[in-house]
Amino acid sequence: MKRIIFLDVDGVLNHHKTAHRVDPETADDGPGFRGMSPECVKNLQTLIEKSGAQVVLSSTWRKEPYGLDNTERVARRQGFKGPRWIDITPTLYQGFRELERGHEIQAWLDEHLKKDEPSEFSIIDDDSDMVHLLPRLVQTDPYNGGLTEAKVAEALKLFGIET
């Protein structure tokens, strides 16, 4: 069974106490890099270890100047040990308007998962623009710690894993 975590960063791996600070260790990784909370990163590591899920970056951090590798590097500097994140979701537009994140996640699923391949996924995000995928959302609160242990338990439950 393939398990996927669609991961946002702002409000998930950082929160109101860390989101607007430049982390001195990562300042050389590009302009505007914001810190990540070591506690939130540790909780992501726990979620991955307990679920065996792979990470697809659905955050705006997937775009330049951040990108998949730089974003993962920032997480590693805050204690993330692995495994490597596998991909990013596409950016989709209708006219000049970017589509909701749920449509971008669905496009990734349609392109990468075979119809007969059993899979489970969760979306970890502080926003709720998941349209038809809303039941797969674990919504974090940037003013209440981002990815907390309680939110990890919610995500594990979506994978059928009780804690």
JOBELMO-V920505 format. One record per backbone hydrogen bond with DSSP energy under -0.5 kcal/mol. CO is the residue of the C=O (numbers start at 1). NH is the residue of the N-H. If there is no record, write none. Layout:
co=<CO;CO>
nh=<NH;NH>
This chain:
co=<2;3;4;4;5;5;6;7;7;9;9;9;12;13;15;15;18;18;21;21;22;23;23;26;27;30;37;38;39;40;41;42;43;44;45;46;47;48;54;55;55;56;56;57;59;60;61;63;63;66;67;68;69;70;71;72;73;74;75;75;76;87;90;92;94;97;100;100;101;102;103;104;104;105;106;107;108;109;114;116;118;120;122;122;123;123;124;125;128;129;130;131;133;134;136;137;138;138;140;141;141;142;146;146;148;149;150;151;152;153;154;155;156;157;160>
nh=<120;54;6;122;7;56;124;58;59;12;13;14;147;37;18;19;21;35;23;35;24;26;27;29;30;33;41;42;43;44;45;46;47;48;49;50;51;52;5;86;87;7;58;89;62;63;67;66;67;70;71;72;73;74;75;76;77;78;78;80;79;57;92;99;97;94;103;104;105;106;107;90;108;109;110;111;112;113;117;118;2;4;6;124;125;138;8;140;130;102;133;134;136;137;123;139;125;140;142;144;146;16;141;148;152;153;154;155;156;157;158;159;161;160;162>
